[in-house]
Amino acid sequence: MSNKVVKEIIEEREKQDAKWGEQNHSPIEWVSILTEEVGEVAKAALESHFKHKNKDHSYTEYRKELVQVAAVAIAMLESLDRNELGMLIK
């Protein structure tokens, strides 16, 4: 596992917390948030592929979005650990 990648994910988590504060959502809300982020990964991959089809590929935005997906997944785990699952499902 790359320390550089882990550091980037931790930094992104810190940015998310600074922007949104501590987030405590139900599992279905978290999955919706994660799905939206995964959609941004797909969009970035498509745009990069077609924009650079016959040139060197640039996947900078794609990579940035992947870091955000990883950070959201970690936020989901942190939220689940903070809250009892039974309290989230009502």
C-alpha positions, 0 to 999 in steps of 0.5 A, a space after each residue: 500500500 502506498 503511503 502517498 495514497 493513504 496520506 492523500 485520502 487522510 487529507 481528503 477526509 480532513 477537508 471533508 470534515 472541515 467543510 461538512 463537520 462530523 457526518 452521521 447518516 443512515 446507511 442508505 443516505 451514505 450509499 447515496 452519497 458514495 454513489 454520487 461520488 462514484 458517478 463523478 469518477 465515471 464522468 471523469 474517466 469518460 471525459 479523460 478517455 474521449 478528450 485524450 483519445 489519440 493522445 497521452 491520457 491524462 487521468 488527473 481528475 479521475 484520480 482526484 475523484 477516486 481519492 474522494 470515493 475512498 475518503 467517503 468510504 472511510 467516512 461511512 465506516 467512521 460514522 458506523 463505528 460512532 453510531 450503533 447500527 440499530 440507532 441508524 435504522 428506524 
